[in-house]
Amino acid sequence: MDPSTSAQDVTRCDICETAIVQMHCDTCLANLCKACVGDHISTDENRGHKVVNFQSRRTTPMYPDCAFHVQEQCEMYCRHCDVSVCPTCLASDRHLGHKLSKFLHVLSKKKDLIRKEQIKFNETIYPSYQDFATDVQNRMSQLKKECGDLLISIANHGEYWHSSLQNIAFYRNSRVWISKKNSTIKLYSINQESPLVTIRTASGNMPADIAVSRNDELIYFDDKDKTVNTIKNADIMEVIRFRNWKPRRVCCASSGELLIIMENDEKQSKVARYSGSTEKQSIQSDNKGNALFSSGDFDKYICENRNLDICVADRGAKAVVVVNQAGKLRFKYKGHTPKPRMRPFCPTGITKDSQGNVLTSDENNNCIHIINEDGHFSKAFGGLEACKPN
């Protein structure tokens, strides 16, 4: 029979909890089987265990040991000092004039208090916390469902944006501007399927790239019209019109200026820094006169790092080209040492993180490379194989 469910079961040993009780320790008030007597005594050999047959166990109360006098038991309780006392304690002057009570009387009162508290707990506190726990469980289930619905909605948004993701620029309050493969630019919220705002380019051409300025103005490039335009409150304003160069990609520098990747009719490429409509800097060649960026009709992507370096993912050069604020070449990252079956590095996007690392997507291997601000490979994730530094 199970001792925890049957009131008629025999008394079991306090140590092994399985064998029938045969012995009893009057010192500790412990029920023991013969096999566990030695283990019980060895736990505290200085206690002076008095082990007897279970039928011969003491029925008199077992008072607590005195904390100050060895082998003395406390039959009284000092209410002034809130401590149990033995006869030797009473004989001293330590508790002279203090109010004393019998230890068993104090124990009985405490048991009554505990019993009342237990009744109060069972009748009032426990039921209320049961209701609270049930409410929390229901709320957690509801939140789980809401999170699941939100994840599905985000996934659907992502698929829709990806199928239609020409360019994207993050806006405040969980909103994004997305340029379509037509003349429209739309503002979306991650919580809604329908666009909040729809804007058409002034020329009717598809935008080459979009960005959001520090003043929350939307900037779009029209490479066919060779213009840079800003949109604020649905009004389109032409800021720059080029003659010999076409704008391709843009990022907003921390200074508020624009960093623009441009291409001329000879398919030469450069990065220009603009403040308003004024070109402040042109970066095209290194100190030996060699072109920094690839020529030809290859996509290039740009961002500014935490240390104000200008970082370009050059698909044609199969490299990330990084120059400092003055336009001097710092390094070129041409991908991590390929593993077997890995394809050549092909950067098709670029951004930075708060630690100063550069992150670039590798189209050929379906992964993202993380490069530190000195151009050293850190790690890559995604793709068919995990990449780790040598």
C-alpha positions, 0 to 999 in steps of 0.5 A: 500500500502507498503510505502517502494515500492510505491512513491504515498503512504501517509507519515507515522509516523516516530515512529510507521511507520504505522499511517498517519502523522497528526503532525510535530515537528519543533524542531526535524523535525519529522513527527508524528501521534497524538498517538505518540506525547506524546512518542516523547516529553517524549524522551527529555523533555528539548529540547523544542519540538514545535509540530504543524499540519503537514500542518503548519510545518516550511519550514525554515531550522532547524539549530543545537543547539550550544554546548556551549550556551543553546537555541542558534542555529548555523547559521555559521561555523568556518572553522578554528575550524571545528565547528558550531557557534551561534551568541553568539559565534561570539560575543566572542573572541573565533573565532576572525579573523577565516574564517567563512562560512554559515552553509547551504553553508557548509552543501551543500558542504558536501552533494555534497561530499557525493553524489559524494562519493555515485556515486563512491561507486555505480559505482566502489567500490560496483561492485568490492566487489560484484565480490569479494563476488561472488568469495568468495562464489564460493571458499567456495563452492569449499572448502566445496566440497574438504573437503567433498571429503577429509572426504570421503577419510579419512573414506575410509582409516580408514575402509581399515586400520581397516579391515586390523588396525594389528598395526599402528605407526604415522610417520611425515608429516601425514603418518602412518606405518601399519603392515598387518596380514601378513609379510608386513609393509606399509607406507601410506599417508592420501592423497593417497590410495596406499602405499608409501613404502612396506616392508617385515619382514626378517623372513616372520613372521607377526610383533607383534608390530611396533613403530617409534623411535625419529630418525624416524626409524621403529621398529618391533617385531618378537615374533616368531623369538624373535627379535627386528628389525629396518628399515631405508632406507628399510634396516632391522637390527636385534637389539635384539635377546631374548632367554627366553622372547618374545617381545609383545608390544613396545613404544619409551620413551622420552629418546629414549630408548625402553619400551618393554612388554615381555612374557616368556614360563611360560606366565609371563609378564614384562616390560623391558627398552632397550638402544640399545641392552642392558637391563637397567631395568626390571619391573615385581613385586611390593615391596611385590614380587607380579606380577604387570601384569597378566599372560597368553596369554592376550594382553597388551599395553604400553605408557609413560606418560608426567611425565615419568610414564610407563602405561600398559593396561592389558587386562588380569587383566582388569586394567591399571597398572601405575608404575613410572620411577623407576618401583614402582607401582603408581596405578591400574585403574580398570574402572569407577563404572559401570552403569546398563547394562554396561559390565566389564572394558576391556582395549585394547589400551592406549595412553596419551595426552599433559595434562598428562592424560591417554586414554584407550579404553574399548572394552567391552563398546565401549568407551574411558576412560580418567584418570588423571595422579594420576589415577582418572577417569575423563570422558569417551566418546563413547559407548551406555551411557555417563560416568561422574565422581561421 
